[in-house]
Amino acid sequence: EESRFDGIWDTFGSYLPESQNLLDLAWERTTTSVQLLFRPFILLTLGETHRTTGTGFVIFNSYQAKVACNEVYLADDHRRLAPPMTTSLAPGRADIIWNNITKSPEQIEVRAKFVTLGMYVLLLFWWGVVVWCSSTPQLLEFIFPSLLGDGDDGDISW
């Protein structure tokens, strides 16, 4: 039997066949890293490229079926459902944003975090405006004492 060396092990511990170009592998790993780095920005602006939903609704025609399903949901047996599948009770029809039903939960979470961050930035900006407006009369009184009235009430007369 002939023993032949037909590949190498890379630094990550993966086996590379000799026919695979190392430059192609490096390019593939680099583009994957860049895609993972910019994924939140892509989800924020463009969104996912597909229009499927990971959400499904089940409508029960009888009370017994609903009770049986709730019992299955409450049972702590993880073998019944595949690991990526999670179940929860559905919200009311009025509480569902139907335009977001095709968005991935990750995309909705990224957008919600961006809106929250924007709200805090605007809150800090508005706090600065309010502080400036409330301190302006005292500052003007200190810089321009001639703006004071006759000195009786100490208020600024415009």
HUJOSUL-V481280 format. One record per residue. N is the residue number from 1. RES is the residue in three letters. NEAR is the number of other ideal C-beta (glycine too) atoms within 12 Angstrom. Layout:
n->{N | N}
res->{RES | RES}
near->{NEAR | NEAR}
This chain:
n->{1 | 2 | 3 | 4 | 5 | 6 | 7 | 8 | 9 | 10 | 11 | 12 | 13 | 14 | 15 | 16 | 17 | 18 | 19 | 20 | 21 | 22 | 23 | 24 | 25 | 26 | 27 | 28 | 29 | 30 | 31 | 32 | 33 | 34 | 35 | 36 | 37 | 38 | 39 | 40 | 41 | 42 | 43 | 44 | 45 | 46 | 47 | 48 | 49 | 50 | 51 | 52 | 53 | 54 | 55 | 56 | 57 | 58 | 59 | 60 | 61 | 62 | 63 | 64 | 65 | 66 | 67 | 68 | 69 | 70 | 71 | 72 | 73 | 74 | 75 | 76 | 77 | 78 | 79 | 80 | 81 | 82 | 83 | 84 | 85 | 86 | 87 | 88 | 89 | 90 | 91 | 92 | 93 | 94 | 95 | 96 | 97 | 98 | 99 | 100 | 101 | 102 | 103 | 104 | 105 | 106 | 107 | 108 | 109 | 110 | 111 | 112 | 113 | 114 | 115 | 116 | 117 | 118 | 119 | 120 | 121 | 122 | 123 | 124 | 125 | 126 | 127 | 128 | 129 | 130 | 131 | 132 | 133 | 134 | 135 | 136 | 137 | 138 | 139 | 140 | 141 | 142 | 143 | 144 | 145 | 146 | 147 | 148 | 149 | 150 | 151 | 152 | 153 | 154 | 155 | 156 | 157 | 158}
res->{GLU | GLU | SER | ARG | PHE | ASP | GLY | ILE | TRP | ASP | THR | PHE | GLY | SER | TYR | LEU | PRO | GLU | SER | GLN | ASN | LEU | LEU | ASP | LEU | ALA | TRP | GLU | ARG | THR | THR | THR | SER | VAL | GLN | LEU | LEU | PHE | ARG | PRO | PHE | ILE | LEU | LEU | THR | LEU | GLY | GLU | THR | HIS | ARG | THR | THR | GLY | THR | GLY | PHE | VAL | ILE | PHE | ASN | SER | TYR | GLN | ALA | LYS | VAL | ALA | CYS | ASN | GLU | VAL | TYR | LEU | ALA | ASP | ASP | HIS | ARG | ARG | LEU | ALA | PRO | PRO | MET | THR | THR | SER | LEU | ALA | PRO | GLY | ARG | ALA | ASP | ILE | ILE | TRP | ASN | ASN | ILE | THR | LYS | SER | PRO | GLU | GLN | ILE | GLU | VAL | ARG | ALA | LYS | PHE | VAL | THR | LEU | GLY | MET | TYR | VAL | LEU | LEU | LEU | PHE | TRP | TRP | GLY | VAL | VAL | VAL | TRP | CYS | SER | SER | THR | PRO | GLN | LEU | LEU | GLU | PHE | ILE | PHE | PRO | SER | LEU | LEU | GLY | ASP | GLY | ASP | ASP | GLY | ASP | ILE | SER | TRP}
near->{3 | 5 | 5 | 7 | 10 | 12 | 14 | 17 | 12 | 15 | 11 | 11 | 8 | 15 | 14 | 22 | 16 | 13 | 11 | 18 | 12 | 18 | 11 | 14 | 21 | 17 | 14 | 17 | 19 | 14 | 14 | 14 | 13 | 14 | 15 | 14 | 12 | 16 | 21 | 21 | 17 | 20 | 25 | 23 | 14 | 16 | 22 | 23 | 12 | 12 | 12 | 12 | 19 | 19 | 22 | 13 | 16 | 17 | 11 | 15 | 9 | 10 | 10 | 11 | 14 | 17 | 13 | 15 | 22 | 18 | 14 | 18 | 20 | 14 | 14 | 10 | 10 | 13 | 10 | 15 | 15 | 9 | 8 | 9 | 14 | 14 | 20 | 16 | 15 | 19 | 13 | 8 | 11 | 7 | 10 | 14 | 15 | 14 | 11 | 20 | 21 | 19 | 27 | 23 | 20 | 18 | 28 | 24 | 18 | 25 | 26 | 20 | 17 | 19 | 15 | 14 | 16 | 15 | 14 | 14 | 14 | 14 | 14 | 14 | 14 | 14 | 14 | 14 | 14 | 13 | 14 | 14 | 14 | 12 | 15 | 18 | 19 | 18 | 16 | 18 | 19 | 14 | 14 | 15 | 14 | 13 | 20 | 19 | 14 | 10 | 13 | 8 | 9 | 14 | 15 | 20 | 16 | 10}
